[in-house]
Amino acid sequence: TAARDSALTETESCRLELEAAQLRLAEKRRMERELEEIFARAEAPRALADYDNLQPVMMELHTVLTGTEYSLSFGTVDTSQHIVRREISLSFTCSGYDTAKAVLQRLHDSLYRCMLSNITISLGQAADGGAAVSGSLVYFECQT
């Protein structure tokens, strides 16, 4: 009976390992399908800029934010990994919600990979009754 119990325990262990492997395989196949869908789109995903892309980022920010009153504050650049994270706190005022939305969309569609977060839009808070926007941008760069 001890041998039987040992065999049952080993069988159960093998069954659990097999289920875990099947789950990993299903997840891998799902991710492969997702990547195929991304690369099948008309526009290819944007590549990461090489590390220390600050000057082109600044020029793009200035271009996108022209026509607004804006302020930028730069955080510490995280170079601890292969993908560098450059955080920028941003605030700007503009004429209204549609303008704020257009500026945020241009930032999102940036030539350089970035992530917008903690975005707040306050309407009627600007001196001219327009929109006041604040949030964070994180630009990603590749460190070779």
C-alpha positions in Angstrom: 0.0 0.0 0.0 2.9 2.4 0.6 4.1 1.7 -3.0 0.6 2.3 -4.2 0.3 5.6 -2.3 3.7 6.7 -3.6 2.6 5.9 -7.2 -0.7 7.8 -6.8 1.2 10.8 -5.4 3.7 10.7 -8.3 0.8 10.3 -10.8 -1.0 13.4 -9.3 2.3 15.3 -9.4 2.7 14.4 -13.1 -0.9 15.4 -13.9 -0.4 18.8 -12.2 2.9 19.4 -14.2 1.1 18.4 -17.4 -1.8 20.9 -16.7 0.7 23.7 -16.0 2.6 22.9 -19.2 -0.7 23.0 -21.2 -1.6 26.3 -19.6 1.8 27.8 -20.5 1.5 26.5 -24.1 -2.0 28.0 -24.5 -0.7 31.3 -23.2 2.3 31.2 -25.5 0.0 30.5 -28.5 -2.3 33.4 -27.5 0.7 35.8 -27.3 2.0 34.5 -30.7 -1.5 35.2 -32.2 -1.4 38.7 -30.7 2.0 39.4 -32.1 0.9 38.2 -35.6 -2.1 40.5 -35.4 0.1 43.5 -34.4 2.6 42.8 -37.3 -0.3 42.2 -39.8 -1.5 45.8 -39.3 -0.8 48.3 -42.0 1.6 50.3 -39.8 4.5 48.5 -38.2 5.1 49.0 -34.5 7.6 51.8 -33.7 11.1 50.9 -32.8 12.7 52.2 -29.6 15.0 55.1 -30.0 18.7 54.6 -29.0 19.6 55.8 -25.5 20.1 59.5 -24.8 17.5 60.6 -27.2 16.7 63.7 -25.1 17.4 66.4 -27.7 15.0 64.9 -30.3 12.4 64.3 -27.6 12.6 67.9 -26.5 12.2 69.2 -30.0 9.2 67.0 -30.5 7.7 68.1 -27.2 8.2 71.8 -28.1 6.5 71.2 -31.5 3.5 69.3 -30.0 3.1 71.8 -27.1 3.4 75.0 -29.3 0.3 77.0 -28.8 -0.1 76.1 -25.1 1.5 77.4 -22.0 3.5 74.5 -20.8 5.9 73.4 -18.0 8.1 70.3 -18.0 9.9 68.7 -15.0 12.4 65.9 -15.6 12.8 63.0 -13.3 15.7 60.7 -12.9 16.5 58.6 -15.9 16.3 54.9 -15.1 19.2 53.2 -16.9 19.3 50.1 -14.7 18.0 47.9 -17.4 18.3 47.4 -21.2 15.2 49.6 -21.7 15.8 53.1 -20.4 12.9 55.0 -18.9 12.9 58.8 -19.1 10.1 60.3 -17.0 8.9 63.8 -17.6 6.1 65.5 -15.6 4.1 67.7 -17.8 1.5 70.5 -17.3 -0.1 72.8 -19.9 -3.0 75.0 -20.4 -4.9 75.5 -23.6 -8.1 76.8 -25.0 -10.4 73.9 -24.2 -11.0 70.2 -24.0 -10.7 69.5 -27.8 -7.3 71.2 -27.9 -6.2 69.3 -24.8 -7.3 66.0 -26.3 -5.5 66.8 -29.6 -2.3 67.6 -27.8 -2.5 64.4 -25.8 -3.2 62.4 -28.9 -0.1 63.9 -30.6 2.0 63.0 -27.6 0.6 59.4 -27.7 1.3 59.1 -31.4 4.8 60.5 -30.9 7.6 59.4 -33.2 9.3 58.2 -30.0 7.8 55.4 -27.8 6.2 56.9 -24.7 3.5 56.2 -22.2 1.1 58.8 -20.8 -0.1 58.3 -17.2 -1.8 60.1 -14.4 -3.4 62.5 -16.9 -5.9 65.0 -15.4 -7.8 67.6 -17.4 -9.5 70.4 -15.5 -11.9 72.5 -17.5 -12.5 76.1 -16.8 -9.5 76.2 -14.4 -7.1 78.0 -16.7 -7.0 81.8 -16.5 -8.9 82.1 -19.9 -11.5 79.5 -18.9 -9.8 76.9 -21.0 -8.3 73.5 -20.0 -5.5 72.8 -17.6 -3.8 69.4 -18.1 -1.2 67.6 -16.0 0.3 64.2 -16.0 3.4 62.2 -16.7 5.2 60.9 -19.8 7.7 58.1 -19.8 9.8 57.9 -22.9 11.5 54.5 -23.6 14.9 54.2 -25.1 17.1 51.2 -25.9 20.5 50.9 -24.2 23.0 48.8 -26.1 
